Amino acid sequence: MESFWGSVNLMLFVYALAAVVSFAVAWIIKLIFAGIRLQGTLSGARAEAKAKSASEPGNAPLERKA
């Protein structure tokens, strides 16, 4: 009977360890995707600001005349 309870305890420990590792990996993947989404948002905002500043009068780049 002692052997049975030992195997049950081992099984529960391995199950709990697998659950913790699974949640940790899921959290890391979630952070990676959040970082990618943030980079996309920031680059979109930069492009929009650049386009807006170029379209305002007086901020247009000077044209070179040859």
Secondary structure, DSSP 8 states (H G I E B T S, - for coil): -HHHHHHHHHHHHHHHHHHHHHHHHHHHHHHHHHHHHHHHHHHHHHHHHHHHHHHSTT-S------
